Amino acid sequence: MPYNYLLHHSESVDPELIEAIIHKIISITGFSSFTMVVILVIFMVSIPLLIMIFYFTNFKRNN
C-alpha cells in the first residue's frame, strides 16, 4: 500500500504496522475505512457549526 507519503522524521511508515493498526480499527468498529472517514468528517464539520449556532442563538437572546 502507498504509505510512503506518511513521513515522520524522514522515515517512511512501517507498512506492516500501519496495516495492523487499520485492521485493528476495522475489527473493533466494524466499519470500513471509507465509513470511518465519513464519520470523522461529519464530526469535524458539525462540532464547529453547533458551537456557532449556540453562540448566535445566545447572542440574539442577550441583546
Secondary structure, DSSP 8 states (H G I E B T S, - for coil): ---TT-EETTEE--HHHHHHHHHHHHHHH---HHHHHHHHHHHHHHHHHHHHHHHHHHHHHH-
